Every structure is written in structure tokens, then in C-alpha cells.
Amino acid sequence: MGSNLGGGAPNTGGAPMDDNFDDPETNEEVMGEELENMDLEEEVMDNATHCPSCDDITGHVILKEKKVGNGADIMVRCEDCSNVQTVQFRPPAPMTIPFILSDGPDSERVVLMVDADEEFYVNDVFEEQEKLWTINQIETKAGPMTTSSYADNIASINAVRTDMVRVKMTLTRGEESFADVLVVPQDTTFTASHLMEHDDETWRIRAIHTGAGRTLRGTVRAPDIKRMYLHEPPNPEHFAPRTPRERRQAWKEGKLGHNPNPIRPKEHVKSGVKPNTSSKRKKKKPRK
């Protein structure tokens, strides 16, 4: 009897075994290359449409075209079986949908003409009345709200103005506060603690409320602002020195250019009162 001197599995002949046969990574690479080759070899059909003779989607050659209303009748010949047929192309029938357009506190109902096969999505932006609007609600004929639907299944659409943003403000002057609204483009930004002009007056942005909380610093986009708080900036007279000590300090800092000494002007001194400018302290009288 013969023996297997090699000590390994015998080779029965034929094609040599592939060492990578059980390698999953190699198999995936091979399959990927085959799929790419299949995609490259995929046939591109011109004027593809259904052929009743082939009962399949095939390429066609256009023989004649005739306009009918807003559509057309096109005579075509199948490239596979040479069957000739006339294909009718008609635009979808128009229909109307009520839109509720909201611009801040004001809302308006308008009826717009759309195609029956047009699909609408929440957050879609469209133009109407030379303004931009964003869809925020779509109500279907069945009743419930949805995020997308075709026109023939829509009962109404709500949209809000997008190109301009209303920024609510609370303005404080002294002890009085009042509300106001600022209409700005949507790409406008505001920075807390900065000065801004409003109604020919200068205000300081004290804080910005974004819904997540108030911020005393930082820049916020107008659409993200829930309310902005403005304070009237202090009058320059607020910083004027009032006491001899404050005047001396202001004099040291060079803020009294028109009066280069720490003596108070006469107009700041009350009548009948003589300011004490002496730096010497009065001596106490000795006790008897």
C-alpha cells in the first residue's frame, strides 16, 4: 500500500485551489467589481415607454409629434419589434388648494392653482405675493395632519413668511418698559451688549431670549430670537463726577480737559455754600 508522505490533504488534480476562497473581504471585492461592471454594461434606452407588443419597457424612435392643447400626441416605433403606436402626453389637470399665509399676527386665506400630481412637503419654501413662505402644516382631506401629500389629497396648507422675521422687543427706559416689534430680513443677527439704533434712538441690547434661555453675550440669528430686551444707555452726565473725590480722580485720569484742576466749577456749587477745598483737617479742640 502506498502512503501519503506529505502528511497533508491529497490533491486530487484539476485546477489549483484558491487560497482566498474563504476570505469574506476578497469575496466582497469581487462581487463589488461584478456589480460595477453590470452597471457600466447597463443599456440606456432612448424614449423609453411601454410597448404593447413586447409587453415591456423598450426604447422607441419618434416618428411624428402633434401638439394637442397643452400636451402632445407622439407617434413612436419600438426599436425591438418595430411596433408603431401613438403615445398621448397630457399635463395633469390643474386644481386649487386653500393656503393660510401667516405674516406675524396677520393671516390671509388665498386659493392657489396647482397640478393635481404635485407633491407638497412640510418645510417647502415657495413664493407668493413677492414674498417667501415656508409650509408648516399640511391637512389632508381625511382629516389628520401629514408631513407630505399629493395635491389631490390635500384639504389645506398653512405657511409662514420666511423672507422677513418679526423680532419681539421689550424696551426699558428708567422705570418704564414697553413692547415693540422689529421686522428684519431673516439673515439679520443681533449681538447682546451691543448698541443698536431703533426709532432714531440708541439702545443697548441687554439680553436675548432664544427659548432655551437668556443670553447676555453672543450673537443670535433673528429667526431664533423669541424676545430681545433693550435698555436705554446711560446719559454721559451719569458718569460726571459729583464729589470732590470723584473730581480729583477724574482730574488724575485726564477727563477734565476744560478744567485742569480738581476745583468744582461755580455753577456746580449751591448758592450760600462754600466748598471746602483745603486739604488740611481741622484740629480737634482739647477737652477742658
For each residue, the residues with C-beta under 8 A, 3 or more apart:
1:
2:
3:
4: 7 8 10
5:
6:
7: 4
8: 4
9:
10: 4
11: 17
12:
13:
14:
15:
16:
17: 11 21
18: 21
19:
20: 23 26
21: 17 18
22:
23: 20 26 27
24: 27 28
25: 28 29
26: 20 23 29 30
27: 23 24 30 31
28: 24 25 31 32
29: 25 26 32 33
30: 26 27 33 34
31: 27 28 34 35
32: 28 29 35 36
33: 29 30 36 37
34: 30 31 37 38
35: 31 32 38 39
36: 32 33 39 40
37: 33 34 40 41
38: 34 35 41 42
39: 35 36 42
40: 36 37
41: 37 38
42: 38 39
43:
44:
45: 48 57 58 59 79
46: 59 60 61
47: 59 60 61 62 76
48: 45 57 58 59 60
49: 57 58 60 76 87
50: 55 56 57 58
51: 54 55 56 57 58 60 78 80 81 83 85
52: 55 83 85
53: 78 81 83
54: 51 58 78 80 81 83
55: 50 51 52
56: 50 51
57: 45 48 49 50 51
58: 45 48 49 50 51 54 78 79 80 81
59: 45 46 47 48 78 79 80
60: 46 47 48 49 51 76 77 78 79
61: 46 47 76 77 79
62: 47 65 74 75 76
63: 75 76 77 84
64: 74 75
65: 62 72 73 74 75
66: 72 73 74
67: 71 72
68: 71 72 73 88 90
69: 90
70: 90 91
71: 67 68 88 89 90 91
72: 65 66 67 68 88 89
73: 65 66 68 86 87 88 89
74: 62 64 65 66 86 87 88 89
75: 62 63 64 65 84 85 86 87
76: 47 49 60 61 62 63 84 85 86 87
77: 60 61 63 82 83 84
78: 51 53 54 58 59 60 81 82 83 84 85
79: 45 58 59 60 61 82
80: 51 54 58 59
81: 51 53 54 58 78
82: 77 78 79
83: 51 52 53 54 77 78
84: 63 75 76 77 78
85: 51 52 75 76 78
86: 73 74 75 76
87: 49 73 74 75 76
88: 68 71 72 73 74
89: 71 72 73 74
90: 68 69 70 71
91: 70 71 115
92: 115 116 117 118
93: 115 116
94: 113 114 115 116
95: 113 114 115 116 151 152
96: 111 112 113 114
97: 111 112 114 151 154 156 157
98: 109 110 111 155 156 157
99: 109 110 111 112 128 133 156 157 158 159
100: 107 108 109 156 157 158 159
101: 107 108 109 110 128 129 133 159 160 161
102: 106 107 158 159 160 161
103: 106 107 108 131 160 161 164
104: 161 166 181 183
105:
106: 102 103
107: 100 101 102 103
108: 100 101 103
109: 98 99 100 101
110: 98 99 101 128
111: 96 97 98 99
112: 96 97 99 128
113: 94 95 96
114: 94 95 96 97 118 151
115: 91 92 93 94 95 118 151
116: 92 93 94 95 150 151 152
117: 92 150 151 152
118: 92 114 115 150 151
119: 148 149 150 151
120: 124 135 138 148 149 150 151 154 157
121: 124 135 138 147 148
122: 135 136 137 138 147 148
123: 134 135 136
124: 120 121 134 135
125: 132 133 134 135 162
126: 132 133 135 159
127: 130 131 132 133
128: 99 101 110 112 131 133
129: 101
130: 127
131: 103 127 128 161 163 164
132: 125 126 127 161 162 163
133: 99 101 125 126 127 128 159 160 161 162
134: 123 124 125 159 160 161 162
135: 120 121 122 123 124 125 126 138 157 158 159
136: 122 123 158 159 160
137: 122 145 157 158
138: 120 121 122 135 145 146 147 148 149 154 157 158
139: 143 144 145 146 154 155 156 157 158
140: 143 144 145 146 149 153 154 155
141: 153 154 155
142: 153
143: 139 140
144: 139 140
145: 137 138 139 140
146: 138 139 140 149
147: 121 122 138
148: 119 120 121 122 138
149: 119 120 138 140 146 153 154
150: 116 117 118 119 120 153 154
151: 95 97 114 115 116 117 118 119 120 154
152: 95 116 117
153: 140 141 142 149 150
154: 97 120 138 139 140 141 149 150 151 157
155: 98 139 140 141
156: 97 98 99 100 139
157: 97 98 99 100 120 135 137 138 139 154
158: 99 100 102 135 136 137 138 139
159: 99 100 101 102 126 133 134 135 136
160: 101 102 103 133 134 136
161: 101 102 103 104 131 132 133 134 164
162: 125 132 133 134 186
163: 131 132 185 186
164: 103 131 161 183 184 185 186
165: 183 184 185 186 188 222 223
166: 104 181 182 183
167: 181 182 183 184 190 222 225 228
168: 179 181 225 226 227 228
169: 179 180 181 182 198 227 228 229 230
170: 177 178 179 227 228 229 230
171: 177 178 179 180 198 203 230 231 232
172: 176 177 206 229 230 231 232
173: 176 177 231 232
174: 232
175:
176: 172 173
177: 170 171 172 173
178: 170 171
179: 168 169 170 171
180: 169 171 198
181: 104 166 167 168 169
182: 166 167 169 198 228
183: 104 164 165 166 167
184: 164 165 167 188 222
185: 163 164 165 188 222
186: 162 163 164 165 221 222 223
187: 221 222
188: 165 184 185 221 222
189: 219 220 221 222
190: 167 194 196 205 208 219 220 222 225 228
191: 194 205 218 219 220
192: 205 206 207 208 215 216 217 218 219 220
193: 204 205 206 216 217
194: 190 191 204 205
195: 202 203 204 205 233
196: 190 202 203 204 205 230
197: 200 201 202 203
198: 169 171 180 182 201 203 230
199:
200: 197
201: 197 198 232
202: 195 196 197 233
203: 171 195 196 197 198 230 231 232 233
204: 193 194 195 196 230 231 232 233
205: 190 191 192 193 194 195 196 208 228 229 230
206: 172 192 193 216 229 230 231
207: 192 214 215 216 228 229
208: 190 192 205 214 215 218 220 225 227 228 229
209: 213 214 225 226 227 228 229
210: 213 214 215 220 224 225 226
211: 224 226
212:
213: 209 210
214: 207 208 209 210 229
215: 192 207 208 210 218 220
216: 192 193 206 207
217: 192 193
218: 191 192 208 215
219: 189 190 191 192
220: 189 190 191 192 208 210 215 224 225
221: 186 187 188 189 224 225
222: 165 167 184 185 186 187 188 189 190 225
223: 165 186
224: 210 211 220 221
225: 167 168 190 208 209 210 220 221 222 228
226: 168 209 210 211
227: 168 169 170 208 209
228: 167 168 169 170 182 190 205 207 208 209 225
229: 169 170 172 205 206 207 208 209 214
230: 169 170 171 172 196 198 203 204 205 206
231: 171 172 173 203 204 206
232: 171 172 173 174 201 203 204
233: 195 202 203 204
234: 238 239
235: 238
236: 239 240
237: 240
238: 234 235
239: 234 236
240: 236 237
241: 246 247 249 250 255
242: 246
243: 246 247
244: 247 248 262 264 275 277
245: 248 249
246: 241 242 243 249 250
247: 241 243 244 250 251 256 262 263 264
248: 244 245 251 252 262
249: 241 245 246 252 253
250: 241 246 247 253 255 256
251: 247 248 254 255 256 260 261 262
252: 248 249
253: 249 250
254: 251 257
255: 241 250 251
256: 247 250 251 259 260 261 262
257: 254 260
258:
259: 256 263 265
260: 251 256 257
261: 251 256
262: 244 247 248 251 256
263: 247 259 277
264: 244 247 268 269 275
265: 259 268 269
266: 269
267:
268: 264 265
269: 264 265 266 273 274 275
270: 273
271:
272:
273: 269 270
274: 269
275: 244 264 269
276:
277: 244 263
278:
279:
280:
281:
282:
283:
284:
285:
286:
287:
288:
